[in-house]
Amino acid sequence: MRWMSVDLVDPNGPTDWWKALVRHFAVPGDALEIRCWKEQPEIVVRAARYGEHEEDGYEVSVQGTVSREFLAELLAEEPVYEDAYYKQTKYFTINIERPDCLFSSSHYGTQLYVQGSAEELDFLAKILAPYGDKFSVGTGEGR
């Protein structure tokens, strides 16, 4: 299986790329994990609507399935600059998995990891292409 990792290195410019990826990679019924920092209780409460949650030392992991409500929430969010992060989403990490594809959005949507078919990675590359040097991209096989 192939993979691509993406880091947002220049947040200036259009922000519709993240929502386009969510629309493509998040399908109702897919396995979902949301990871939040414990010290953000309002975000933890919001995430807990989408599954069962458990805490470890610093984070809360919410595990469930992607729902239409979850997708609507993500697609309604507007990017913000807050706490030294250019946030595409309020959730620190979102992992969405189906048998043939893994989509991971971390650091509030500024780091992505996709593992899947050549077609899935081609789609990702096509969405990012108009933004040129705003991203650092790595690719490979395995994992």
N, C-alpha and C positions, 0 to 999 in steps of 0.2 A: 504494500500500500504506500502511496506517495503522501508527502506532507509539505506544508508551507507555513512558515512563521512570518509574522508581519508586525513591525513596530512603527507606530506613528512617531515620526521625528520632527515634523513641522505641522502643528495643528492649525495654522492659518489657511484659510481657503474653504471650499465647500465641505459640508459635513454629511451629505446624503449617502455617502459610501457605506457607512455602518448600518443604516436602516436597510439598504439594498441587500446587504449580506444577511441580516436577520430575516428579512422576508424570504430569502432563498434557503437558508440553512435551518431555520426553525419551523418545524411542521407539527401541528397538534398531534399529540400522542407520543412524540419523541421523548426519550429519557431526559430529565432536566436536573441539574444541580446548580444552585445559586450559593455562592460563598460571600459572606458579609463579615465585617469586623464587629466584634462584640460591643465595642464602644459606640456603635451607631444603632441604638435600639429602635429608632423609628424605621430604619431600613430593614432591620431584622424582622420587625412586625409585618412590614409590607411583604417581604419575601416569604414569610411563613404562610401566607395565604395560598402558596402554590405547592405545598408538600409538607412532609414531616421534617422536623429539624432537630439537630443535635449540636452541642457545643463542644469545642476542644479548648485549649488554653487561650486562644486569641480570636478564633473565628467561629462562626455559626454556619453549618452546612444544611441547606434545605434541599431535600430530594423529592422529586415528584415527576410529573409529566408536563410537557408544554401544553398549555391551553390557549384557547382563543383570547381569553382575558389577559393572559400574560403577554401574548404577542401584541395586543392592542396597547397595553401599557408601554412596552418597549418602543413601539412605533410612534407613540404620542410624545415621548420625551424629546426635549431639545437639549443639545450639548451645552455644557456650562464649564467655565473655568472656576475651579474651587479647590482650596487646600493644596495648591501647587500641582493639580492635575487638570487636564483638559478632558472632562468626563463626557463620554458618549452616552453613558447610562449611570444610574445611581448605584448599581450593583458592582462590587469589586470584581467578582468572577462569575461568569455564566458559562456552564458546560452543557452542551446539547449533543446527544449521541443517539445514533441509530446503527443498525448492524454494519452499514457500509460507509458511515461517515461520522467524524467527530468535529464539532465546531466549538472552540474555546475562545471566549472573549474575556481577557483579564485586564487588570489595572484600569478598571472603569471603561473598557472598550478601546484602550490605546495599544494593547498587545493582543494579537490574534494568533491562533494556531488551528489549522484545518488539516485533518488527515482524511483522505478519501481517494476517489478515482481521479483519473486524469481529467475527466470532464468537470468534476467539482473544482479542482485546482485551476483549470482553465477559466471557469466562471469567476473565481476569486481574482485572478490576474486581470481579467477583462474589466472588472469593477474598479480595480485600483489603478489601471493604466492611465486614465486621464490626469491623475494627481502626481505623476512623475516622481520627483525626489522627496515627496512628503513622507515616504515610507522607506524603511529598511526591510528587505525581504530576503528570506532564506528558504531553500527548498531541499528536498532529499527524498530518499526511499527507506522504508523500514519502519521501525518502532511498533 
